Amino acid sequence: MEAPADRQSFYALGHSEQELQHSDKSRERRWHAAVPLFIAGVGFLCLISLPSTNQMTILWFSMICVLMAFLAAFWAIPTEILSESTAAVAVGMINALASVAGFAGPYAFGYLHTRTGSFVAGFAVLMFCALAAGIFMLLTPATRPRVPKSVASS
């Protein structure tokens, strides 16, 4: 018997929390952020290269939804590798660039669709972006445990 939708979202949230606890203990947030990006890249590749049936399209779009799984680990990385003030600037800059991309991305996708008459070019760009983001996540410096400041030293 399949769980109702509200239970499925509850299970997904629980899994996301377990993933974060695992990345906290093992100090491997980079991998927890990069792997979903690589899976999404493969999903985009399959979407544009394999025969299109309704079942396959639903499967590949579901695989692309894994892309959202990287967000929880991603947002924890700047505060681990940067100082507090630098991390605040970095998070603001990430949000600013994401806002521009959220505005320009659909226009670029529509432009590519208009020019080529197909969604393949737009999905190819998304595939390369997902794969590049995964590579960049692996290139971020490894996190080091922070040493808490003692009260006596301040």
N, C-alpha and C positions, 0 to 999 in steps of 0.2 A: 504494500500500500504506500502511495506517495504522500509525503508530508505536505500540508497546506502551505501556501506561499509565505504566510507570516512565520511559520516554523522554519522554512528554508532560509529566510533572511536572518533569523535568529541563529541558525547553525552557521551561516556564512560569517556573521559577526564574531561568533565564538572561534571559528577557525582563524579569522584575521587576528584576533587577540592572541591566540596560541602562537601564530607566526611571529608576532611582535615580541612575545616573551622569549621565543627561541632565538631571535636575532639579537635581543638584549643580552642573553646569556653567552651566546657564541661569538658576539662581536662581528657578525658577518652581514650587516645591513646592506652592504653593496650588492651582495648576491641576491638577497631577498628583494631588492629593487630591480636588479638587472634581469633575472630569470623571467618574470612576467612580461617584460618588454620583448625578450627574445621569442617567447611563446606567441605574443601578439604579432610579431613580425612574420613568424611562420604561418600564422592564421591569415594574414594579408596575402602572403605569397600563394597559399593554397586557394584563397578566394579568387585570385586573378588567373591562376594557372590550371586549376582542375575543372572538369566539366561541371556545369551549373545545374543542380537539381534543387528542389526546395529543401530537402533534408540536408544536403551538403551545405547549402547556404546558411541554414540555421545552425549547423554544427560549427562552421567557420566563424560566424558572427559571435557565437557563444565563446569560442576560443579567443576572439579578439576582446571580449569583455574582461578577460583575465588582465588586460592592460590596466584596469583600475586597481588591481591588487598591488601594484608597485607604489601607490601613493602613500600608504601608511609608513613604509620603511623609508621612502624618499624624504618625507618632511622631517624625519628625525636626524638625518645625516648632517645638515648644515650646523646644527647646534652641537654636534659631536666633534666636528673637525675645525670649527672656527670659534673665535672668542665670542662673547655674548654680543658685543656691539657690532662686530662684523657679521655675525649670523643674522642679526636683525636687518641689516642692510641687504644681505644676500636673500633673505626671505622676501623682502619688499621688492627686490629686483626680479626675482623669480615670478612673483605675482604680476608685476608690470608686464613682463615679457609674455606671460601666459594670457593676459588680457588682450594684448596685441595679436597673439596667435589665434585666440578664440574669435577675434573679429575678422582677421585676414584669412584664416584657414578655409572657411566655407567659400569665400570668394575665389580663392585659388583653386579649390576643388571644382567649383562651378565653371571657372575659366577653362580648366583642363578638360572638363567634360564637353564644354561647348566647342573647343578647338579640335578634339579628337573624336567626339561623338560616342565615347565610351567612358566607363568608370575606371578602366584599367589604369590609366595614367595617374589618376588621383589616388587609387589604392596603392600603386607602386610608390608614390611619394610618401604616403603614410607608412608603408612597409620600411622604406629606407630610414625614415625618421625614428620609428620604433627601434630598429636595429642599431642606429647610431646612438640613440639615447641609452640603450643597454650597454654599448661599448663605453660610452662616457661614464656611466655609473661604475663600471669596473675600473676605470682609470682614476676615480676619485681616491684620495689617500685613505689608507686604512685608518680606522678609528683607534684612538688610544684612550684607555680609561683615564678619566680626569681625577686628579688628586684634589680632594676637598680642602678648601682653605680652613685652616684652624682659627679658632677665635683668638688665640693668644698672638698670632702673627699679624693681626690687623690693628 
